[in-house]
C-alpha cells in the first residue's frame, strides 16, 4: 500500500471523528471542546472529501 493511501486513510478517520465530535455524538465517551460545534463537523466533512480525492489519485 502506498504512502498516499495510508495518509488518505488517516485523514478520513480523522475527519470522521471530527464529524462525530462536532455533532456531539462522542460527548458521553470523552468530553472535548469540539462537542456540539458545527464548524468542526464541517472540517470533518472537508477532511473526508479530501481523503476520498487522495485515495483516487494515481501514485
JOVENWO-V347046 format. One line per field, one symbol per residue. phi: phi as a letter, one per 20 degrees, with the letter a starting at -180 (. if undefined). burial: # if it has 24 or more other ideal C-beta (glycine too) atoms within 12 Angstrom, else .. A space follows every 50 residues. Layout:
phi: ???
burial: ???
This chain:
phi: .fffffffffffffffffffffenedffebfbfeflcfffffffffffff fffffefff
burial: .......#..##.#########...........#.....##..#..##.. #..#.....
